Amino acid sequence: MDDEGTTTGSLIMEPRFLALAMMEFWERFAMAGVKSLLVLMLVDQVLAGDLGRVAGATTLHMAVAALLGPVSTTGFASQLYGCANALIYLSIPLGGLVGDLGGSRRLLVLGGGGGMLLGLMLMLERGSFLIGLIPFALGTGLLKGNLSAQLGMLFADEARRRRAYTAYLGFLNAGTIGGPLVCGGLALLHGPLWGLGAAAAGLAIGLACYARGGAEIVRAPAAMARPAPSGASPAVGLLVVALAAVYLCFAAYEQLNNIFLIWARAHLDLRLGGWAMPVAWFLSLDGAFTLALIGLSQGATRALERRGRGISASVQVLLGGLCCMAGYLILTIGSVEGPSLPLFWAIAYVLLIDAAIVLIWPSGLSLIAGAAPQRRVGFWMGLFYLHGFFANLWVGFSGAYYDRIGAPAFWLLHAGVAGCGALLMLVAGLPLVGEARRRQAITTSA
């Protein structure tokens, strides 16, 4: 492949990139579609009535009660939601490690997709619903861990690889839009089982396209020869601080998929011309806003760079934390205002936290690519994706207290979590950036 002078448009038409990106689209379609239904299905159907009819529900409820005390149905559903999603993100670096150790990433992607389909089939029955969350979560992590690794292996040139990840993020968010839109709409019209069926059908389409997408991808030689960065000590310190800031911001952000849906159903006026909008569609707005903000961000970045005022990745992580904090302050104020709030409150919240993700996600990966030791890049990439593991543990744990402390205090708590990430980057991250650059300059001079 020619690494020179490639535009984003020609990149998207490259067959191997397209096979990976379309698989990502359909995986996100299925994953986002299920997430948009999960907590509501748990509250309204799976956990309603006799828990003895749901395999594992009674045991899990007793374990949660022993750990946190008496919990409501909403609190128990939040715990299950958080644990299921934490399992997904924990399995991403583990699946990637299996690929690093010599397994076929291509076969692992296909096997992960098969696990997701098995989980969806089990989730069609109330009695096996919780059991189905396990293969669905493990399969998602296995698929995603080896899919994103293949994308990085395609490109030796760093600038082209950056453009590829930006375009890849667009496919990812297109799936995030489509999944809740289709699955949530079908669930509203015909019931949640239709939504799960749509997720399974989309995933099957993606696996079929991926299976026809070409041979196993091997790493570009130039990428293997990349020298390790100088000044390893401050660089590694910067990565630790940046990852901590990313984890904190994502811990706040992920509540969008969980308690926010319950809050929105209770506090927002969802009527549009006499028709009630499904709350699952907020996740489609999440993807749509992210796509729009990606375009705005790229345009603003190019404009600033032409004027010699580029914003570093570290500063973008800081700004992302501030945006995320502002989004949760919006919900805090809205919760004080009372019920039947206009949609403006939710739209402002989603815009702010999406701006945070557009700033943080590519910047975190860019920091790792530039600062991580060469032989441990995959390890650090896996640590980055653990943001979902820790975030969903927090989402499940904190959600159990939503009914106890009330909505205003709950959202203020999440504003504080995101603010801590921004503060950490300001106090510790930016000084480490300066120290790493100073050591790099000394090494280069020598």
C-alpha positions as CSV (number, residue, x, y, z in Angstrom):
1,M,0.0,0.0,0.0
2,D,1.1,3.5,-0.8
3,D,1.4,5.6,2.4
4,E,2.0,8.9,0.7
5,G,-0.6,11.5,-0.2
6,T,-3.6,9.5,0.7
7,T,-6.8,11.4,1.3
8,T,-9.5,10.4,3.7
9,G,-11.8,9.6,0.8
10,S,-9.4,7.2,-0.8
11,L,-8.6,5.7,2.6
12,I,-12.2,4.8,3.1
13,M,-12.3,3.0,-0.2
14,E,-9.3,0.8,0.6
15,P,-10.7,-2.7,0.8
16,R,-9.0,-3.9,4.0
17,F,-9.7,-0.7,5.9
18,L,-13.3,-0.9,4.7
19,A,-13.7,-4.5,5.9
20,L,-12.5,-3.5,9.4
21,A,-14.5,-0.3,9.5
22,M,-17.8,-2.0,8.4
23,M,-17.3,-4.7,11.0
24,E,-16.8,-2.0,13.6
25,F,-20.0,-0.3,12.4
26,W,-22.1,-3.4,12.8
27,E,-20.5,-4.4,16.1
28,R,-21.3,-0.9,17.4
29,F,-24.8,-1.1,15.9
30,A,-25.4,-4.3,17.9
31,M,-23.6,-3.2,21.1
32,A,-25.3,0.3,21.2
33,G,-28.7,-1.2,20.3
34,V,-28.5,-3.6,23.2
35,K,-27.1,-1.0,25.6
36,S,-30.0,1.3,24.8
37,L,-32.5,-1.4,25.8
38,L,-30.6,-3.1,28.6
39,V,-31.3,-1.2,31.8
40,L,-35.0,-0.6,30.8
41,M,-35.5,-4.3,30.0
42,L,-34.0,-5.2,33.3
43,V,-36.2,-2.8,35.2
44,D,-39.4,-3.4,33.3
45,Q,-39.3,-7.1,32.5
46,V,-36.4,-9.3,33.6
47,L,-36.2,-8.2,37.3
48,A,-40.0,-7.5,37.6
49,G,-41.9,-10.2,39.4
50,D,-40.4,-13.4,40.7
51,L,-36.6,-13.4,40.5
52,G,-36.6,-17.2,40.9
53,R,-37.7,-17.5,37.3
54,V,-34.5,-15.8,36.1
55,A,-31.4,-17.9,36.2
56,G,-28.8,-16.4,38.6
57,A,-31.0,-13.4,39.5
58,T,-31.7,-14.4,43.2
59,T,-28.0,-15.2,43.9
60,L,-26.8,-11.9,42.3
61,H,-29.4,-9.9,44.2
62,M,-28.4,-11.4,47.5
63,A,-24.7,-10.7,46.7
64,V,-25.5,-7.0,45.9
65,A,-27.6,-6.6,49.0
66,A,-24.8,-8.1,51.1
67,L,-22.3,-5.7,49.6
68,L,-24.4,-2.5,49.5
69,G,-27.4,-3.1,51.7
70,P,-31.0,-3.2,50.5
71,V,-31.2,-2.1,46.9
72,S,-34.2,-1.1,44.7
73,T,-34.9,-2.7,41.4
74,T,-33.3,0.3,39.7
75,G,-30.2,-0.1,41.9
76,F,-30.0,-3.8,41.1
77,A,-30.4,-3.2,37.4
78,S,-27.7,-0.6,37.5
79,Q,-25.3,-3.0,39.1
80,L,-26.0,-5.7,36.5
81,Y,-25.6,-3.1,33.7
82,G,-22.3,-1.9,35.1
83,C,-20.9,-5.4,35.6
84,A,-21.9,-6.6,32.1
85,N,-20.2,-3.6,30.5
86,A,-17.2,-3.8,32.7
87,L,-16.7,-7.4,31.6
88,I,-16.8,-6.3,28.0
89,Y,-14.0,-3.8,28.5
90,L,-11.9,-6.1,30.6
91,S,-12.0,-8.7,27.9
92,I,-10.7,-6.2,25.2
93,P,-7.1,-6.1,26.4
94,L,-7.3,-9.8,27.2
95,G,-8.5,-10.6,23.7
96,G,-5.8,-8.4,22.2
97,L,-3.2,-10.2,24.3
98,V,-4.3,-13.6,22.9
99,G,-3.8,-12.1,19.4
100,D,-0.4,-10.7,20.5
101,L,0.7,-14.2,21.6
102,G,0.2,-15.7,18.2
103,G,-3.5,-16.3,17.7
104,S,-5.1,-15.4,14.4
105,R,-6.8,-12.0,15.0
106,R,-9.1,-12.7,12.1
107,L,-10.4,-16.0,13.6
108,L,-10.7,-14.3,17.0
109,V,-12.8,-11.6,15.6
110,L,-15.1,-14.2,14.0
111,G,-15.2,-16.2,17.2
112,G,-16.0,-13.1,19.2
113,G,-18.9,-12.3,16.9
114,G,-20.2,-15.8,17.3
115,G,-20.1,-15.4,21.1
116,M,-22.2,-12.2,20.7
117,L,-24.8,-13.9,18.6
118,L,-25.0,-16.8,21.2
119,G,-25.6,-14.2,23.9
120,L,-28.3,-12.5,22.0
121,M,-30.1,-15.8,21.4
122,L,-30.1,-16.5,25.1
123,M,-31.3,-13.0,26.0
124,L,-34.5,-13.6,24.0
125,E,-35.8,-15.7,26.9
126,R,-36.4,-14.1,30.3
127,G,-35.1,-17.1,32.2
128,S,-31.7,-17.2,30.4
129,F,-31.4,-13.4,29.9
130,L,-28.7,-12.9,32.6
131,I,-26.8,-15.9,31.3
132,G,-26.8,-14.5,27.8
133,L,-25.0,-11.3,29.0
134,I,-21.8,-13.4,29.7
135,P,-21.1,-14.7,26.1
136,F,-22.4,-11.4,24.7
137,A,-19.9,-9.4,26.8
138,L,-16.9,-11.7,26.3
139,G,-17.6,-12.0,22.6
140,T,-17.8,-8.2,22.2
141,G,-14.5,-7.7,24.0
142,L,-12.7,-10.4,22.0
143,L,-14.0,-9.0,18.7
144,K,-13.2,-5.4,19.5
145,G,-9.8,-6.0,20.9
146,N,-8.5,-7.7,17.8
147,L,-10.4,-5.5,15.3
148,S,-8.8,-2.3,16.5
149,A,-5.4,-3.9,16.7
150,Q,-5.6,-4.9,13.0
151,L,-6.3,-1.3,12.0
152,G,-3.1,-0.1,13.6
153,M,-1.2,-2.8,11.8
154,L,-2.3,-1.6,8.4
155,F,-0.4,1.7,8.4
156,A,3.3,2.4,8.8
157,D,3.0,6.2,8.4
158,E,1.9,7.9,11.6
159,A,-0.1,10.7,9.9
160,R,-2.0,8.2,7.8
161,R,-2.7,6.1,10.8
162,R,-4.1,9.1,12.6
163,R,-6.4,9.8,9.7
164,A,-7.4,6.2,9.7
165,Y,-8.4,6.3,13.4
166,T,-10.4,9.5,12.8
167,A,-12.3,7.9,9.9
168,Y,-12.7,4.7,12.0
169,L,-14.2,6.7,14.8
170,G,-16.7,8.0,12.3
171,F,-17.8,4.4,11.4
172,L,-18.0,3.6,15.1
173,N,-20.3,6.5,15.8
174,A,-22.4,5.8,12.8
175,G,-23.1,2.4,14.3
176,T,-23.8,4.1,17.7
177,I,-26.4,6.2,15.9
178,G,-28.1,3.4,14.0
179,G,-28.2,0.8,16.8
180,P,-30.4,2.7,19.3
181,L,-32.4,4.3,16.4
182,V,-33.4,0.9,14.9
183,C,-33.5,-1.3,18.0
184,G,-35.1,1.4,20.2
185,G,-37.7,2.1,17.5
186,L,-38.6,-1.6,17.0
187,A,-38.7,-2.1,20.8
188,L,-41.2,0.8,21.1
189,L,-43.4,-0.5,18.2
190,H,-43.2,-4.2,18.6
191,G,-41.5,-5.0,21.9
192,P,-37.8,-5.3,23.1
193,L,-37.4,-8.8,21.6
194,W,-37.6,-7.2,18.1
195,G,-34.8,-4.8,19.1
196,L,-32.6,-7.7,20.2
197,G,-33.4,-9.5,16.9
198,A,-32.4,-6.4,14.9
199,A,-29.1,-6.3,16.8
200,A,-28.4,-10.0,16.0
201,A,-29.3,-9.5,12.3
202,G,-26.9,-6.5,12.0
203,L,-24.1,-8.4,13.7
204,A,-24.6,-11.3,11.3
205,I,-24.3,-8.9,8.3
206,G,-21.1,-7.5,9.7
207,L,-19.5,-10.9,10.2
208,A,-20.4,-12.0,6.7
209,C,-18.8,-8.9,5.2
210,Y,-15.7,-9.2,7.4
211,A,-15.3,-12.9,6.5
212,R,-15.1,-11.9,2.8
213,G,-12.7,-8.9,3.5
214,G,-9.4,-10.5,2.7
215,A,-6.5,-12.4,4.3
216,E,-4.9,-12.0,7.7
217,I,-3.4,-8.6,8.2
218,V,0.3,-8.4,9.2
219,R,2.1,-5.4,10.7
220,A,3.7,-2.9,8.3
221,P,7.5,-3.3,8.5
222,A,8.1,0.4,9.1
223,A,5.8,0.4,12.2
224,M,7.8,-2.4,13.7
225,A,11.0,-0.4,13.3
226,R,9.7,2.7,15.2
227,P,12.3,3.7,17.8
228,A,11.4,4.0,21.4
229,P,11.0,7.5,22.6
230,S,13.7,9.2,24.7
231,G,13.0,10.4,28.2
232,A,11.1,7.3,29.2
233,S,10.6,8.2,32.9
234,P,8.5,11.4,32.4
235,A,6.9,10.0,29.3
236,V,5.6,6.9,31.3
237,G,4.6,9.2,34.1
238,L,2.6,11.3,31.6
239,L,0.9,8.2,30.3
240,V,-0.1,7.1,33.8
241,V,-1.6,10.6,34.6
242,A,-3.3,10.8,31.2
243,L,-4.9,7.3,31.6
244,A,-6.1,8.2,35.1
245,A,-7.7,11.4,33.7
246,V,-9.3,9.4,30.8
247,Y,-10.7,6.8,33.3
248,L,-12.3,9.5,35.4
249,C,-13.9,11.4,32.5
250,F,-15.2,8.1,31.0
251,A,-16.6,7.1,34.4
252,A,-18.8,10.1,34.3
253,Y,-19.6,9.9,30.6
254,E,-20.8,6.3,30.7
255,Q,-23.7,7.2,32.9
256,L,-25.4,8.4,29.7
257,N,-26.2,4.8,28.9
258,N,-27.5,3.9,32.3
259,I,-29.2,6.2,34.9
260,F,-29.5,9.1,32.5
261,L,-32.1,7.0,30.5
262,I,-34.1,6.5,33.7
263,W,-33.7,10.2,34.7
264,A,-34.8,11.3,31.2
265,R,-37.9,9.2,31.2
266,A,-38.9,10.7,34.6
267,H,-37.8,14.3,34.2
268,L,-38.1,15.3,30.5
269,D,-41.0,16.2,28.3
270,L,-40.4,13.7,25.5
271,R,-43.4,14.7,23.4
272,L,-42.7,15.9,19.9
273,G,-46.0,17.0,18.2
274,G,-48.1,14.6,20.2
275,W,-45.6,11.7,19.8
276,A,-43.4,10.5,22.6
277,M,-39.7,10.1,21.6
278,P,-38.1,6.8,22.9
279,V,-35.4,7.5,25.5
280,A,-33.2,5.0,23.7
281,W,-32.9,7.6,20.9
282,F,-30.7,9.8,23.1
283,L,-27.9,7.2,22.3
284,S,-28.5,7.9,18.6
285,L,-28.2,11.6,19.3
286,D,-25.0,10.8,21.2
287,G,-23.5,9.2,18.0
288,A,-24.9,11.9,15.7
289,F,-23.5,14.8,17.8
290,T,-20.1,13.0,18.0
291,L,-19.9,12.7,14.2
292,A,-20.7,16.4,13.8
293,L,-18.2,17.4,16.5
294,I,-15.5,15.3,14.8
295,G,-15.9,17.4,11.7
296,L,-15.9,20.6,13.6
297,S,-12.9,19.5,15.7
298,Q,-10.9,18.6,12.6
299,G,-11.7,21.9,10.9
300,A,-10.8,23.9,14.0
301,T,-7.6,22.0,14.5
302,R,-6.4,22.6,10.9
303,A,-7.3,26.3,11.2
304,L,-5.3,26.7,14.5
305,E,-2.3,24.8,13.0
306,R,-2.2,27.1,10.0
307,R,-1.9,30.0,12.5
308,G,0.8,28.2,14.5
309,R,-1.5,27.7,17.5
310,G,-2.0,23.9,17.6
311,I,-3.4,22.4,20.8
312,S,-1.5,19.5,22.2
313,A,-3.0,16.2,23.1
314,S,-2.5,16.8,26.8
315,V,-4.3,20.1,26.7
316,Q,-7.2,18.4,24.8
317,V,-7.5,15.8,27.5
318,L,-7.8,18.7,30.0
319,L,-10.4,20.5,28.0
320,G,-12.4,17.3,27.5
321,G,-12.5,16.8,31.3
322,L,-13.9,20.4,31.7
323,C,-16.6,19.8,29.0
324,C,-17.7,16.6,30.7
325,M,-17.9,18.3,34.1
326,A,-20.0,21.1,32.5
327,G,-22.4,18.5,31.1
328,Y,-23.1,17.1,34.5
329,L,-23.6,20.5,36.0
330,I,-26.3,21.0,33.4
331,L,-28.1,17.9,34.7
332,T,-27.6,19.0,38.3
333,I,-29.3,22.3,37.6
334,G,-32.0,20.7,35.6
335,S,-32.8,18.2,38.3
336,V,-33.3,21.1,40.8
337,E,-35.7,22.8,38.3
338,G,-38.2,20.0,38.5
339,P,-40.0,17.5,36.2
340,S,-41.2,17.9,32.6
341,L,-38.1,19.8,31.5
342,P,-37.8,20.7,27.8
343,L,-35.4,18.6,25.7
344,F,-32.9,21.5,25.6
345,W,-31.5,20.4,28.9
346,A,-30.7,16.9,27.7
347,I,-29.4,18.1,24.3
348,A,-27.0,20.5,26.0
349,Y,-25.8,17.7,28.3
350,V,-25.2,15.3,25.4
351,L,-23.4,17.9,23.3
352,L,-21.0,18.7,26.2
353,I,-20.1,15.2,27.0
354,D,-19.7,14.3,23.3
355,A,-17.3,17.2,23.0
356,A,-15.4,15.7,25.8
357,I,-15.1,12.3,24.1
358,V,-14.1,13.9,20.7
359,L,-11.3,15.7,22.6
360,I,-10.2,12.8,24.9
361,W,-10.5,9.6,22.8
362,P,-8.1,10.4,19.9
363,S,-5.8,12.4,22.2
364,G,-5.4,9.5,24.6
365,L,-4.5,7.1,21.7
366,S,-2.1,9.7,20.2
367,L,-0.3,10.2,23.5
368,I,0.2,6.4,23.8
369,A,1.4,6.1,20.2
370,G,4.0,8.9,20.8
371,A,5.1,8.2,24.3
372,A,4.8,4.5,25.1
373,P,7.9,2.3,24.8
374,Q,8.0,0.5,21.5
375,R,7.8,-3.0,22.8
376,R,4.8,-2.2,25.1
377,V,2.6,-0.2,22.8
378,G,0.0,-2.9,22.6
379,F,0.0,-3.2,26.4
380,W,-0.6,0.5,26.8
381,M,-3.3,0.4,24.2
382,G,-5.0,-2.3,26.2
383,L,-4.7,-0.2,29.3
384,F,-6.4,2.7,27.5
385,Y,-9.4,0.5,26.6
386,L,-9.7,-0.4,30.2
387,H,-11.4,3.0,30.6
388,G,-14.6,1.1,29.8
389,F,-13.9,-1.5,32.5
390,F,-13.4,1.0,35.3
391,A,-16.1,3.3,34.0
392,N,-18.8,0.6,34.0
393,L,-17.8,-0.6,37.4
394,W,-18.3,2.9,38.6
395,V,-21.6,3.3,36.7
396,G,-23.0,0.1,38.3
397,F,-21.8,1.0,41.8
398,S,-22.8,4.6,41.8
399,G,-26.2,3.9,40.1
400,A,-27.2,1.9,43.2
401,Y,-27.2,5.2,45.1
402,Y,-29.4,7.2,42.7
403,D,-32.6,6.6,44.6
404,R,-30.9,7.2,48.0
405,I,-29.2,10.6,47.4
406,G,-31.5,12.1,44.8
407,A,-30.9,13.3,41.2
408,P,-29.2,16.7,42.0
409,A,-26.6,15.2,44.3
410,F,-26.1,12.2,42.0
411,W,-25.3,14.4,38.9
412,L,-23.2,16.8,41.0
413,L,-21.1,13.8,42.1
414,H,-20.4,12.9,38.4
415,A,-19.5,16.5,37.7
416,G,-16.9,16.2,40.5
417,V,-15.6,12.9,39.0
418,A,-15.0,14.5,35.6
419,G,-13.6,17.6,37.2
420,C,-11.0,15.5,39.1
421,G,-9.8,14.2,35.8
422,A,-9.3,17.7,34.4
423,L,-7.6,18.8,37.6
424,L,-5.2,15.8,37.6
425,M,-4.2,16.7,34.0
426,L,-3.7,20.3,34.9
427,V,-1.7,19.8,38.1
428,A,0.4,16.7,37.1
429,G,0.0,16.0,33.4
430,L,1.1,19.3,31.9
431,P,4.3,19.6,34.0
432,L,5.2,16.1,32.9
433,V,4.7,17.2,29.2
434,G,7.3,20.0,29.8
435,E,9.8,17.6,31.4
436,A,9.4,15.0,28.7
437,R,10.1,17.7,26.0
438,R,13.1,19.0,27.9
439,R,14.7,15.5,28.1
440,Q,13.9,14.9,24.5
441,A,15.6,18.2,23.6
442,I,18.7,17.2,25.6
443,T,18.9,13.8,24.0
444,T,18.5,15.2,20.5
445,S,21.2,17.8,21.2
446,A,23.6,15.2,22.5
